[in-house]
Amino acid sequence: MSRIGIGLLGCGVVGSGLARNLSRHAEDIASRCGAELEIRKIAVRDISKARAIPQNLSALLTENVSEVIESDEVDIVVELLGGEGVALNAIRQAMKAGKHIVTANKLLLARHGEEIFREAEKCGVEIGIEASVAGAVPVIRTLRESIAGGEVKSVFGIINGTANYILSKMTESNTEFAEALREAQELGYAEADPAFDVEGVDTAHKIAILASLAFGSPVDFDKIYVEGITRLKPEDFSFAGQFGKVIKLLAIARLVDGSLDVRVHPAMIPCGEPLARIDGVTNAVLLEVSHAGSLMLVGAGAGGDETSSAVISDLADIARNIISGSVGRVSPTGFSPEKRKTVPMKPIEEIDNRYYLRFHVEDRPGVLSRMTGILGAHMISVESAIQRNAQKSVVPLVIITHSAEEENIRSAVAEIDDLETTREKTLIIRLENGE
């Protein structure tokens, strides 16, 4: 049986999980892909640090990334370093050396994916990226191969387990954001610095990758609208329940009038929609495909073992192609290079939506009529309004609008926020069907 040499760059949570699972399931993996996958070298930042890997692999550790890449024993380089600088240079070096690549680096792919994909094709090497989005959920393979016969109309995703756990907790138990975050950190679901997760940046990295694969177009990451969950309060979840909705951090990508609408933000979706029932740290991606209808992929979106399973899937696929002499069988993007086109990004200001607007205003006569007058002047009609705690001097006032243009909503809200009766910056949540 053939043997394929693996060079591992980084041996943290995912790298250690990969090392353990390649060893533990070696026979099964070899039976499936027709080759024995052997780790030959491992580059780490600190060779003295203890690691949960099989004892026989400890002798393979080095602090020299180039030693791994340039080794004649290494056929596939697995990049698990994270970040941009060192990781990008390592991938470039590996591809020029004729090494195939597997990476879980979502930030790198979101910002430099097009360059990496072009270089992989130029160098005649494979690149596996399944582990970059949604952990064990095979959404990349689905977009690249399984739906090749149809046109993707939209991608909706809950693809950050930390944020989804926090929102689920706030929904279930009327918990403040800070308390829900603290619990997520205690359970190991959130980092000590959770900014990328709760501010939506991690989700934006992932939807940039998915949109690029779904629509055959490069995605300018800096043009993606990104909004996190830190301003949400328990009262927003209570109001959402009254409207028969739940709040989720949604990743959205779809074609609208020939432009790409790609964004990340909290959204209210009806309780009966499939994505509304995705709770805790679970990830889910809902695809709308012309010939196949709605497809939803659900599963574990993070964790060493879960993410390493996606890495192993890519390793097995590349090993099969090496053995069969069919390297390059599938383009890194799933599209023939000459067929990829640049689709313009649609600014969020031009998007039409229904909106949930939560104001904190003084409870006095004429306030509501003045606010609705401002909304009307900006071509925004009110579907419903709810006011609570009328015995207090400052009260939350919630308005649900009919469909309106985002730019008009922002202008109206800015004007209302400048009123002397407004005591807190207005919260805007977009209403989506989640489909």
Buried (B, 14 or more C-beta within 10 A) or exposed (E): EEEBBBBBBBBBBBBBBBBBBBBEBEEEBBEBBBBBBBBBBBBBEEEEEEBEBBEEBEEBBBEEBBEBBBBEEBBBBBBBBBEEEBBBEBBBBBBEBEBBBBBBBBBBBBBBBBBBBBBBBEBEBBBBBBBBBBBBBBBBBBBBEBBEEBEBBBBBBBBBBBBBBBBBBBBEEEBEBEBBBBBBBEEEBBBEEBEBBBBBBBBBBBBBBBBBBBBBBBBBBEBBBBBBBBBBBBBBBBBBEEBEBBBBBBBBBBBEEEBBBBBBBBBBBBEEBBBBEBBEBBBBBBBBBEEEEEBBBBBBBBBBBBBBBBBBBBBBBBBBBBBEEEEEEBBBBBBEEEEBEEBEBBBBEEBEBBBBBBBBBBBEEEBBEEBBEBBEEBEBEBEEBEBEEEEEEBBBBBBBBEEBBBBBBBBBBEBBEEBEBBBEEBBBBBBBEBB
